[in-house]
Amino acid sequence: MRWEELKGTGELLTYSVVHVAAPAFQSSVPYAVGIVQLTEGAKLPGMIRTDLKDLRIGLNLKVAFEPPRSESWPSWARYCFVKAGSP
């Protein structure tokens, strides 16, 4: 086994918009979650941080990282997906 660096870009395979969420995510409602197939072939689930009207199967996305939101949970940086080409 070895580490493999990924480009962090891919294509949206499927998604769902969450309107009723667990308490820790209520401030984000509505938000999208989906599965992104990375350029290298791996499929990753994650939140999709883009305007909901822009969501579509096949949307080009890239991975982005968010700092921890609270001291209690989660206490690590999280990843999400944003539209490719956005800052």
Secondary structure, DSSP 8 states (H G I E B T S, - for coil): --------EEEEEEEEEESS--GGGGGG-SEEEEEEEETTS-EEEEEE-S-GGG--TT-EEEEEEE--S-SSS--S-EEEEEETT--
